[in-house]
């Protein structure tokens, strides 16, 4: 599954266009490698996303083409949430 689609379906990022912009800015890495919006993600991958002053690390648990709000959080496990010092 494409990275931008996973971010939208899992609701880590609300819109796919915004997910693409964040990825193109180099703020997402998969297994330690900077990822593009078109990068493929798979179950077991660890992903880091930088949201402003926050760094969120998640592990991908399952992939779905679509999900309801209640199911979206089951697609990943948050490993850590850290503030980035300025």
Secondary structure, 3 states (H helix, E strand, C coil): CEHHHHHHHCCCCCCHHHHHHHHHCCCEEECCEECCCCCECCCCCEEEEEECCEEEEEEECCCCCCCCHHHHHHHEEEEEEEECCC
